């Protein structure tokens, strides 16, 4: 394992805002790092500095001579009319067969490979850009919010890609499930400092909370000590007999240091609207057809959502999730059928078409005061604004100068201050950092009203959803299972497709023979009439299967032990050694499991 990148004494300021101050970290080869921190902390800025698009104020970024960075671009680098295959060939300089082979890892085939890339959805275009990245053979990937607007299937494909990518990654994301699945190390940018933690995001958040609580206890003890010293100094400074002791206490007072605590930053305080719980159906759809103009996306929808439920709308991009939400709130007319809401339903909507049409003359605070329930305390409004990152002078910003993300957060803040007993939310976690997404999830779980929502954030979905509604292939149905069951089904579908592609897809050349592991070569079928050889081979296979099962059990136990040790390690060097051992054991385990599966298939075929 070698050092690919070192950041030393890095400082970066924008006016009075300090993004980094003497920040340091080291990125090792074959290490996947999840990069977290609050919105506006400076994560994207640091990526731009690594890429050379911006410069640090002070400090250095030292790169390995053989460092080859691959960066997932957020803008569209495609030419007019260009196909996915043509873009990959132009971008990478690789031949068509190679581009097609790598594109197959992201299910790019048929019209998705040979059709105009500009006509594909954002998720499919991301697949094309990822395939192009892989063709450059980078040894460090920089990914900035790669899951934004990706549907579940594409997210899982991206995870599979990263799982099989045996080089380093630095991934900025607020999606905890994605970071958990892809990254074994967590890098945090807070209060201008970079902290590398040798563990996954969930363990890091626990560690961060425990550290903040410890520092707060230290600060409380120091504050009590400071008060005692100050009282002694004030009483004894003027007396000649005690003046010397007072001076001594002053020196002690000067030496007291207070820790800068992460928790001292304004914390996300999200409160859902306070409403009375209701019973019975909140909304009924009868023989509903949804779509645009003459184009029907889904037909024959018979749906009922109960008051108090938190219904998650799931399905691939383009299947009609947002269309269904817009039809439910009647911002889009139904093509046929009816949508009937229950008596007394007050509906609040969070969707792109809403936050793109805010009143232009108001400031952030004026808009929230107007939208809040009459009598809401000013501090409550400021707390909700702060949770959505409008702090200090930011509440005085005029709406016309707000970015798209700021407008989205402003709409969410207004919704949380309303008296709505129905919340219809389209991707509520976009534009929010990890902490605020978690606070929003907690608020929605406590909410006594009804929530109907879409989200690509699996951690958020898993926590919030109490029922699942699937939009797929022109139908909308209540999914008979929880979100874990739905995840399992999608994963299984993707695994089956990948197995078929790897097993029966065209190959440029035959794979090399496996390394000699001391087992009988069963690649060739037995000759007819030679039953003795069949019996010997069959016994040999069973013997090897038994040995493999013992090996798998042993390696699995080693992997668990190493993983536990890594989670408890606090020293970076020791953690890297443990990570190296864990990677080796994991590779051996995967090899053994693959061989076991091959032999099982062989025995079933016979």
ZAMARTOR-663276 format. One record per residue (C-alpha): x, y, z. Coordinates in pm, whole numbers, padded with zeros to 5 digits, always signed. Example, Ala and Ser with C-alpha at 12.3 -4.5 7.8 and 13.67 -1.06 7.14 Angstrom:
+01230-00450+00780+01367-00106+00714
! end
This chain:
+00000+00000+00000+00150+00331-00111+00071+00697-00045-00116+00847-00343-00189+01191-00205-00086+01402+00093-00242+01730+00206-00014+01929+00436-00089+02245+00635-00372+02334+00397-00552+02665+00453-00833+02812+00246-01047+03119+00319-01333+03296+00143-01345+03642+00297-01409+03592+00668-01516+03229+00619-01250+02974+00715-01288+02651+00516-00954+02497+00616-00684+02594+00865-00366+02383+00880-00567+02082+00756-00383+01757+00686-00465+01409+00556-00315+01119+00360-00492+00910+00094-00351+00559+00053-00379+00338-00255-00661+00081-00257-00852+00279+00011-01209+00399-00035-01271+00713+00168-01612+00865+00242-01574+01244+00265-01833+01408+00494-01901+01744+00655-02171+02003+00669-02294+02183+00359-02064+02475+00294-01779+02322+00498-01550+02319+00192-01557+01957+00066-01612+02044-00301-01356+02324-00272-01093+02075-00152-01174+01845-00446-01119+02138-00685-00784+02210-00515-00680+01845-00561-00778+01866-00929-00582+02191-00969-00890+02400-01055-00834+02611-00741-00532+02692-00527-00485+02669-00153-00407+02994+00028-00121+02814+00205-00004+02454+00230+00074+02188-00026-00086+01889-00198+00176+01623-00271+00085+01373-00545+00244+01039-00626+00428+01050-00963+00198+00778-01099-00125+00930-00964-00401+00918-01228-00717+01095-01109-01060+01013-01247-01323+01279-01172-01698+01228-01216-01808+01544-01392-02141+01696-01294-02184+01882-01623-02265+01700-01948-01950+01657-02162-02142+01515-02461-02145+01645-02820-02477+01702-03003-02611+01376-03150-02325+01172-03004-02401+00813-02900-02289+00666-02571-02039+00443-02751-01901+00735-02954-01859+00946-02641-01672+00669-02458-01444+00613-02757-01377+00988-02795-01327+01047-02423-01100+00748-02358-00937+00677-02693-01023+00307-02647-01157+00085-02931-01531+00013-02966-01510-00345-02835-01337-00229-02517-01590+00051-02463-01876-00193-02519-01725-00441-02274-01688-00180-01996-02029-00028-02077-02182-00370-02022-02089-00342-01653-02346-00061-01632-02607-00240-01850-02528-00008-02141-02648-00197-02447-02892-00156-02735-03035+00197-02755-02853+00294-02435-02518+00225-02603-02589+00302-02969-02853+00576-02930-02800+00952-02869-02659+00999-02519-02826+01341-02494-03169+01173-02498-03095+00950-02198-03213+01030-01844-02969+01176-01593-02918+00834-01431-02827+00666-01759-02596+00954-01852-02419+00903-01518-02367+00538-01611-02209+00648-01940-01975+00890-01760-01877+00622-01507-01796+00376-01785-01581+00643-01953-01403+00702-01622-01318+00335-01587-01174+00327-01941-00908+00580-01833-00783+00330-01571-00752+00583-01285-00594+00486-00955-00788+00755-00762-01154+00834-00823-01299+01164-00702-01680+01148-00682-01879+01455-00570-02234+01357-00462-02248+01074-00720-02591+00945-00606-02780+01274-00649-03089+01202-00861-02981+00843-00931-03253+00581-00895-03203+00280-00670-03097+00046-00951-02827+00282-01075-02704+00341-00720-02663-00033-00669-02482-00067-01003-02249+00214-00893-02186+00030-00566-02104-00290-00756-01867-00092-00977-01688+00055-00675-01680-00285-00502-01494-00431-00800-01275-00122-00846-00951-00214-00671-00806+00136-00656-00853+00438-00427-01167+00653-00407-01255+00980-00237-01635+01012-00230-01828+01319-00116-02182+01211-00025-02463+01270+00224-02609+00924+00150-02524+00710+00454-02634+00381+00296-02414+00445-00008-02112+00541+00204-02164+00235+00427-02171+00005+00123-01866+00154-00049-01625+00316+00201-01424+00165+00486-01259+00492+00592-01427+00826+00676-01276+01171+00624-01449+01463+00799-01405+01835+00736-01530+02031+01037-01423+02357+01196-01150+02391+00934-00982+02060+01027-00959+01729+00841-01007+01416+01052-00939+01069+00908-01131+00795+01090-01044+00426+01019-01404+00307+01006-01740+00342+00833-01970+00645+00849-02205+00506+01119-01915+00426+01353-01763+00766+01282-02086+00949+01371-02100+00761+01703-01733+00845+01767-01794+01209+01673-02086+01236+01915-01891+01072+02198-01594+01304+02133-01819+01610+02138-01976+01500+02467-01630+01440+02618-01507+01782+02507-01820+01944+02646-01758+01779+02985-01396+01903+02979-01514+02253+02891-01774+02249+03171-01509+02147+03424-01272+02415+03294-01549+02676+03309-01617+02591+03675-01245+02612+03748-01222+02944+03563-01502+03092+03774-01336+02979+04099-01002+03130+03997-01163+03454+03882-01355+03489+04209-01033+03436+04409-00845+03689+04194-01121+03952+04228-01129+03912+04609-00754+03903+04673-00595+04119+04406-00617+04442+04614-00483+04290+04938-00106+04311+04986-00099+03986+05182-00269+03786+04905-00163+03979+04591+00116+03731+04512-00123+03438+04530-00372+03629+04312-00101+03679+04048-00026+03307+04060-00394+03231+04007-00399+03471+03709-00123+03267+03544-00322+02950+03608-00628+03118+03457-00435+03209+03141-00332+02845+03093-00690+02711+03091-00783+02607+02738-01130+02536+02605-01183+02281+02330-01361+02382+02011-01653+02144+02004-01825+02020+01691-02157+02040+01875-02105+02413+01928-02183+02466+01560-02552+02541+01505-02717+02199+01513-02995+02090+01282-03322+02135+01471-03604+02000+01257-03958+01995+01393-04248+01863+01189-04582+02051+01197-04785+01988+01515-05114+01833+01402-05389+01618+01548-05375+01249+01443-05660+01132+01218-05798+00794+01116-05935+00643+00795-05827+00691+00435-05632+01010+00361-05658+00969-00017-05823+00726-00260-05739+00676-00628-05994+00497-00844-05917+00370-01195-05663+00651-01225-05452+00715-01536-05151+00944-01500-04932+01103-01766-04883+01406-01987-05110+01507-02276-05188+01194-02476-04905+00995-02319-05020+00766-02036-04745+00656-01797-04956+00432-01571-05318+00314-01592-05584+00147-01381-05446+00277-01051-05659+00176-00751-05483+00302-00442-05566+00393-00083-05333+00562+00167-05434+00571+00533-05401+00872+00764-05085+00850+00974-04894+00633+00727-04560+00725+00572-04593+00593+00218-04272+00571+00012-04314+00578-00367-04045+00357-00524-03941+00264-00878-03678+00338-01140-03638+00688-01284-03879+00749-01568-04142+00508-01434-04368+00789-01306-04301+00849-00934-04300+01229-00962-04591+01217-01208-04793+01025-00949-04710+01277-00675-04802+01572-00896-05131+01408-00990-05213+01339-00625-05168+01708-00531-05350+01810-00853-05069+02021-00994-05095+01783-01290-05443+01681-01411-05532+01311-01422-05585+01172-01772-05881+00971-01639-06021+00835-01313-06030+01025-00985-05821+01131-00685-06028+01195-00373-05881+01338-00052-06047+01294+00286-06230+01571+00472-06008+01824+00647-05686+01736+00465-05442+02028+00447-05171+01936+00197-04817+02072+00195-04601+02001-00107-04224+01992-00152-04128+01952-00517-03914+02122-00779-04207+02296-00948-04290+02456-00611-03948+02592-00513-03888+02729-00862-04182+02974-00822-04120+03153-00491-04222+03519-00440-03934+03734-00560-03977+04041-00336-03944+03881+00007-03637+03796+00212-03586+03449+00358-03714+03559+00700-04011+03750+00558-04119+03448+00354-04095+03213+00654-04285+03456+00877-04560+03472+00613-04580+03093+00576-04561+03005+00948-04869+02941+01159-04987+03274+01309-04842+03319+01657-04524+03117+01588-04239+03254+01798-03963+03434+01610-03698+03208+01770-03879+02899+01640-03871+03044+01289-03501+03123+01323-03432+02769+01456-03601+02609+01154-03423+02852+00919-03091+02762+01084-03157+02390+01040-03195+02459+00668-02861+02648+00674-03001+03004+00680-02801+03141+00972-02704+03490+01079-02725+03740+00794-02840+03466+00551-03203+03514+00671-03192+03863+00519-03112+03733+00170-03363+03824-00099-03522+03526-00273-03399+03626-00626-03033+03580-00519-03086+03230-00376-02940+02928-00557-03156+02631-00653-03043+02440-00345-03115+02738-00118-03465+02775-00265-03528+02406-00204-03423+02436+00161-03637+02749+00202-03945+02559+00083-03869+02276+00324-03837+02525+00612-04171+02683+00522-04338+02343+00512-04205+02255+00858-04353+02576+00997-04699+02516+00845-05007+02343+00991-05035+02084+00710-05152+01736+00815-05048+01585+00479-04689+01622+00353-04613+01527-00008-04235+01532-00053-04037+01472-00372-03671+01399-00284-03672+01591+00048-03312+01494+00134-03151+01656-00171-02941+01964-00084-02921+01861+00285-02615+01730+00471-02602+01401+00664-02692+01557+00998-02993+01749+00861-03125+01446+00669-03110+01247+00993-03289+01526+01183-03557+01540+00910-03606+01162+00933-03653+01187+01311-03906+01469+01268-04112+01276+01010-04116+00967+01233-04258+01180+01518-04505+01356+01285-04871+01269+01356-04989+01346+01003-04950+01157+00675-04634+01154+00462-04621+01054+00095-04268+01081-00041-03999+00972-00284-03630+00952-00205-03315+00794-00343-03156+00788+00003-03189+00429+00126-03101+00507+00487-03371+00775+00492-03625+00547+00319-03556+00259+00555-03599+00478+00863-03909+00671+00754-04123+00445+00532-04407+00251+00693-04552+00132+00359-04418+00093+00004-04594+00185-00321-04419+00063-00637-04445+00235-00976-04332-00010-01243-04413-00100-01604-04726+00116-01628-04880+00007-01297-04893+00143-00941-04946-00108-00660-04899-00143-00285-04582-00349-00249-04636-00647-00021-04328-00614+00194-04111-00359+00372-03829-00153+00222-03569-00419+00307-03769-00671+00102-03785-00429-00190-03409-00368-00168-03346-00742-00166-03560-00790-00477-03382-00514-00674-03039-00643-00567-03132-00994-00676-03251-00873-01018-02923-00687-01071-02716-00986-00953-02901-01213-01198-02838-00974-01488-02469-00944-01397-02435-01323-01366-02588-01368-01711-02360-01102-01858-02048-01252-01704-02151-01608-01779-02284-01589-02134-02182-01250-02271-01937-01225-02565-01573-01242-02466-01277-01106-02657-01072-01405-02545-01100-01701-02314-01018-01628-01950-00683-01759-01824-00689-02090-01638-00721-02062-01258-00404-02076-01051-00316-02424-00927-00496-02464-00593-00426-02837-00569-00766-02953-00702-00857-03175-00997-00919-02998-01326-01283-03064-01415-01304-02826-01709-01342-03109-01965-01644-03346-01953-01573-03716-01894-01552-03941-02196-01848-04165-02276-01823-04517-02147-01573-04425-01878-01794-04448-01570-01496-04506-01344-01356-04164-01427-01695-04006-01356-01702-04166-01010-01348-04055-00932-01425-03699-01050-01747-03691-00849-01566-03798-00533-01293-03545-00599-01551-03270-00639-01727-03360-00313-01395-03375-00130-01298-03032-00259-01641-02889-00170-01595-03010+00187-01249-02856+00209-01378-02528+00064-01661-02511+00319-01409-02541+00602-01186-02278+00439-01480-02040+00389-01586-02074+00753-01229-02006+00869-01180-01704+00641-01521-01565+00735-01427-01580+01105-01092-01409+01031-01269-01138+00835-01509-01068+01123-01223-01053+01377-01016-00817+01159-01318-00597+01096-01388-00571+01471-01022-00483+01537-01033-00217+01264-01343-00059+01416-01168-00031+01754-00834+00092+01620-00747+00455+01691-00399+00469+01534-00381+00537+01161-00074+00315+01091-00222+00017+01278-00554+00073+01104-00391+00068+00761-00215-00263+00842-00544-00412+00958-00715-00284+00644-00445-00449+00429-00495-00783+00609-00873-00748+00579-00846-00684+00204-00627-00995+00161-00864-01218+00362-01168-01078+00176-01007-01158-00160-00926-01513-00050-01281-01555+00080-01436-01435-00248-01210-01672-00446-01311-01968-00227-01681-01880-00250-01664-01849-00629-01494-02189-00658-01752-02345-00422-02035-02204-00640-01871-02341-00958-01848-02691-00809-02207-02678-00685-02328-02593-01037-02116-02875-01177-02266-03131-00938-02620-03011-01014-02554-03038-01390-02438-03400-01350
! end
